[in-house]
Amino acid sequence: MAEAALSRASLYLDDLSQPRLLPPQASSESRNLQQLCRDFMDDVEEFEKVVGGLGEMVNNLAKVVESEKMKAIGVRSQLASAEKQRTAQQQKLQALIAEKKAQLERYRVQYEALLKVEAEQEEFIEQFVMQK
């Protein structure tokens, strides 16, 4: 009967006979909800840690990718430079070959001219020796 009177006054007694403003069922549900909220907050914190770790991992991977990209650009640049140098060297060598061929032709013509002079001189010497 005392409980009914307290109930009309919106007061309730818990298991330890302590006065409460909420009915026992609402109080129990409130505690359950409070625990669920704590669990949810713990889960959210854990999720934030995982997401933070994932973000850090993605940032590190992005740095590695950027570094490799720069290396690839450097290698490509070196390759292009080496190709240009090779082409320039090839042209230089071809010009040197042409120059040496021209020099060889001049030496051949000069040699033939000297052979002709030698033959003429030998003929002159022969004629000179025969006249004596």
Residue frames as qw, qx, qy, qz and C-alpha x, y, z in Angstrom:
[[0.000, 0.885, 0.465, 0.000, 0.00, 0.00, 0.00],
 [0.307, -0.772, 0.120, 0.543, 2.85, 2.34, 0.72],
 [0.407, -0.084, 0.611, 0.674, 4.22, 1.59, -2.72],
 [0.196, 0.664, 0.646, 0.322, 0.92, 2.61, -4.32],
 [0.154, -0.936, -0.211, 0.236, 0.93, 5.91, -2.43],
 [0.388, -0.562, 0.379, 0.625, 4.52, 6.58, -3.47],
 [0.406, 0.232, 0.708, 0.530, 3.66, 5.60, -7.02],
 [0.117, 0.858, 0.489, 0.105, 0.87, 8.21, -7.14],
 [0.218, -0.921, 0.080, 0.313, 3.40, 10.81, -6.00],
 [0.691, 0.676, -0.234, 0.103, 5.77, 9.64, -8.81],
 [0.178, -0.680, 0.685, -0.192, 8.22, 8.20, -6.29],
 [0.931, 0.083, -0.332, -0.131, 9.46, 4.63, -6.42],
 [0.586, -0.632, 0.507, -0.034, 11.58, 2.34, -4.28],
 [0.543, 0.513, -0.651, -0.139, 14.44, 0.31, -5.74],
 [0.831, -0.065, -0.552, 0.043, 15.67, -3.13, -4.61],
 [0.462, 0.025, -0.547, 0.697, 17.57, -1.53, -1.73],
 [0.201, -0.775, -0.582, 0.140, 14.48, 0.45, -0.67],
 [0.258, -0.302, 0.043, 0.917, 16.00, 3.72, -1.83],
 [0.383, 0.738, 0.395, -0.389, 13.56, 6.32, -3.16],
 [0.362, -0.024, 0.572, 0.736, 13.76, 6.95, -6.91],
 [0.336, 0.466, 0.052, -0.817, 12.04, 9.33, -9.30],
 [0.489, 0.298, -0.616, -0.540, 11.90, 6.82, -12.16],
 [0.934, -0.104, 0.088, -0.331, 10.00, 3.55, -12.21],
 [0.648, -0.433, 0.603, 0.171, 12.29, 0.51, -11.71],
 [0.764, 0.383, 0.463, 0.236, 11.84, -0.64, -15.32],
 [0.346, 0.921, 0.007, 0.178, 12.74, 2.82, -16.72],
 [0.346, -0.827, 0.443, 0.032, 15.72, 3.02, -14.37],
 [0.763, -0.144, 0.594, 0.211, 16.92, -0.41, -15.53],
 [0.654, 0.628, 0.338, 0.252, 16.46, 0.54, -19.19],
 [0.064, 0.983, -0.156, 0.070, 18.28, 3.81, -18.53],
 [0.525, -0.619, 0.564, 0.153, 21.26, 1.94, -17.05],
 [0.769, 0.187, 0.558, 0.250, 21.21, -0.48, -19.99],
 [0.459, 0.852, 0.170, 0.188, 21.10, 2.43, -22.42],
 [0.197, -0.920, 0.337, 0.040, 23.94, 4.13, -20.57],
 [0.666, -0.338, 0.623, 0.234, 26.04, 0.96, -20.85],
 [0.693, 0.504, 0.455, 0.241, 25.17, 0.65, -24.54],
 [0.213, 0.973, -0.040, 0.077, 26.28, 4.26, -25.04],
 [0.411, -0.737, 0.516, 0.147, 29.60, 3.56, -23.29],
 [0.735, 0.015, 0.629, 0.253, 30.11, 0.47, -25.44],
 [0.545, 0.764, 0.299, 0.174, 29.24, 2.47, -28.54],
 [0.019, -0.969, 0.244, 0.021, 31.70, 5.22, -27.57],
 [0.589, -0.477, 0.615, 0.218, 34.41, 2.59, -27.01],
 [0.714, 0.344, 0.556, 0.251, 33.65, 1.13, -30.44],
 [0.339, 0.931, 0.097, 0.097, 33.79, 4.61, -32.01],
 [0.268, -0.851, 0.433, 0.129, 37.16, 5.28, -30.35],
 [0.681, -0.168, 0.664, 0.257, 38.49, 1.94, -31.60],
 [0.610, 0.645, 0.421, 0.186, 37.17, 2.74, -35.08],
 [0.111, 0.986, -0.124, -0.017, 38.90, 6.14, -34.99],
 [0.477, -0.617, 0.584, 0.224, 42.17, 4.44, -34.04],
 [0.700, 0.173, 0.640, 0.266, 41.82, 1.99, -36.92],
 [0.447, 0.844, 0.263, 0.139, 40.92, 4.76, -39.38],
 [0.137, -0.937, 0.297, 0.123, 43.83, 6.87, -38.10],
 [0.590, -0.367, 0.661, 0.283, 46.22, 3.96, -38.61],
 [0.643, 0.466, 0.561, 0.235, 44.80, 3.33, -42.05],
 [0.240, 0.969, 0.062, 0.010, 45.16, 7.01, -42.94],
 [0.324, -0.782, 0.488, 0.215, 48.78, 6.97, -41.77],
 [0.667, -0.038, 0.688, 0.284, 49.42, 3.83, -43.80],
 [0.535, 0.728, 0.397, 0.162, 47.87, 5.45, -46.89],
 [0.023, 0.981, -0.170, -0.089, 50.01, 8.58, -46.38],
 [0.492, -0.543, 0.624, 0.271, 53.17, 6.47, -46.07],
 [0.662, 0.280, 0.645, 0.260, 52.23, 4.54, -49.19],
 [0.364, 0.910, 0.193, 0.035, 51.59, 7.82, -51.03],
 [0.192, -0.871, 0.403, 0.205, 55.09, 9.00, -50.04],
 [0.603, -0.209, 0.712, 0.293, 56.61, 5.76, -51.31],
 [0.586, 0.595, 0.523, 0.171, 54.67, 6.04, -54.58],
 [0.165, 0.984, -0.028, -0.068, 55.76, 9.67, -55.01],
 [0.387, -0.681, 0.563, 0.264, 59.37, 8.71, -54.33],
 [0.629, 0.075, 0.718, 0.290, 59.24, 5.89, -56.89],
 [0.455, 0.817, 0.350, 0.047, 57.57, 8.23, -59.36],
 [0.021, -0.947, 0.268, 0.176, 60.41, 10.74, -58.97],
 [0.520, -0.395, 0.696, 0.300, 62.97, 7.97, -59.43],
 [0.621, 0.419, 0.631, 0.201, 61.20, 6.84, -62.61],
 [0.291, 0.950, 0.104, -0.039, 61.15, 10.41, -63.93],
 [0.255, -0.804, 0.480, 0.240, 64.88, 10.72, -63.17],
 [0.600, -0.105, 0.740, 0.284, 65.66, 7.44, -64.91],
 [0.547, 0.680, 0.475, 0.111, 63.57, 8.44, -67.92],
 [0.101, 0.978, -0.125, -0.130, 65.41, 11.77, -68.08],
 [0.405, -0.589, 0.640, 0.280, 68.78, 10.02, -67.86],
 [0.649, 0.221, 0.696, 0.213, 67.72, 7.61, -70.58],
 [0.430, 0.865, 0.255, 0.034, 66.66, 10.46, -72.88],
 [0.101, -0.913, 0.354, 0.178, 69.92, 12.26, -72.16],
 [0.556, -0.321, 0.717, 0.270, 71.94, 9.11, -72.86],
 [0.633, 0.513, 0.560, 0.151, 70.05, 8.63, -76.13],
 [0.263, 0.964, 0.000, -0.039, 70.85, 12.20, -77.20],
 [0.301, -0.751, 0.550, 0.209, 74.50, 11.73, -76.25],
 [0.667, -0.003, 0.709, 0.230, 74.66, 8.45, -78.17],
 [0.549, 0.741, 0.372, 0.104, 73.14, 10.10, -81.26],
 [0.057, 0.969, -0.223, -0.092, 75.58, 13.02, -81.01],
 [0.486, -0.527, 0.661, 0.223, 78.52, 10.63, -80.57],
 [0.698, 0.296, 0.625, 0.185, 77.35, 8.59, -83.56],
 [0.417, 0.895, 0.148, 0.049, 77.15, 11.72, -85.73],
 [0.195, -0.871, 0.426, 0.148, 80.59, 12.78, -84.53],
 [0.608, -0.255, 0.715, 0.234, 82.06, 9.39, -85.43],
 [0.648, 0.567, 0.488, 0.146, 80.39, 9.42, -88.85],
 [0.215, 0.971, -0.097, -0.028, 81.88, 12.86, -89.53],
 [0.380, -0.683, 0.598, 0.176, 85.29, 11.58, -88.41],
 [0.712, 0.111, 0.664, 0.199, 84.94, 8.55, -90.72],
 [0.526, 0.804, 0.260, 0.095, 84.07, 10.83, -93.65],
 [0.038, -0.943, 0.321, 0.083, 87.05, 13.04, -92.84],
 [0.545, -0.440, 0.687, 0.195, 89.39, 10.03, -92.64],
 [0.713, 0.407, 0.547, 0.164, 88.04, 8.69, -95.96],
 [0.354, 0.934, 0.022, 0.040, 88.71, 12.06, -97.60],
 [0.262, -0.805, 0.519, 0.114, 92.21, 12.10, -96.10],
 [0.708, -0.089, 0.677, 0.182, 92.79, 8.55, -97.35],
 [0.634, 0.676, 0.351, 0.133, 91.72, 9.60, -100.86],
 [0.111, 0.965, -0.237, -0.019, 94.12, 12.58, -100.75],
 [0.475, -0.577, 0.650, 0.139, 96.95, 10.29, -99.62],
 [0.757, 0.233, 0.591, 0.152, 96.11, 7.81, -102.41],
 [0.489, 0.858, 0.122, 0.100, 96.16, 10.57, -105.04],
 [0.123, -0.897, 0.424, 0.032, 99.41, 11.92, -103.58],
 [0.675, -0.299, 0.659, 0.143, 100.89, 8.39, -103.55],
 [0.728, 0.498, 0.438, 0.172, 99.94, 7.87, -107.20],
 [0.271, 0.955, -0.100, 0.065, 101.47, 11.24, -108.07],
 [0.360, -0.739, 0.565, 0.073, 104.66, 10.30, -106.23],
 [0.776, 0.029, 0.607, 0.168, 104.76, 6.95, -108.04],
 [0.597, 0.756, 0.226, 0.149, 104.47, 8.81, -111.33],
 [0.007, 0.944, -0.329, 0.032, 107.24, 11.22, -110.32],
 [0.613, -0.472, 0.625, 0.107, 109.40, 8.28, -109.21],
 [0.785, 0.327, 0.492, 0.187, 108.82, 6.51, -112.50],
 [0.412, 0.902, 0.016, 0.131, 109.71, 9.67, -114.43],
 [0.229, -0.855, 0.466, 0.004, 112.86, 10.18, -112.35],
 [0.735, -0.210, 0.626, 0.154, 113.93, 6.56, -112.80],
 [0.704, 0.593, 0.343, 0.188, 113.36, 6.92, -116.54],
 [0.165, 0.966, -0.181, 0.087, 115.37, 10.15, -116.54],
 [0.477, -0.658, 0.579, 0.071, 118.21, 8.50, -114.60],
 [0.804, 0.119, 0.556, 0.173, 118.16, 5.54, -116.97],
 [0.567, 0.783, 0.162, 0.198, 118.35, 7.82, -119.99],
 [0.083, -0.939, 0.329, -0.052, 121.09, 9.87, -118.35],
 [0.636, -0.435, 0.625, 0.125, 123.13, 6.77, -117.51],
 [0.781, 0.349, 0.479, 0.196, 122.68, 5.41, -121.04],
 [0.387, 0.916, -0.010, 0.109, 123.88, 8.62, -122.65],
 [0.282, -0.825, 0.486, 0.067, 127.25, 8.40, -120.97]]
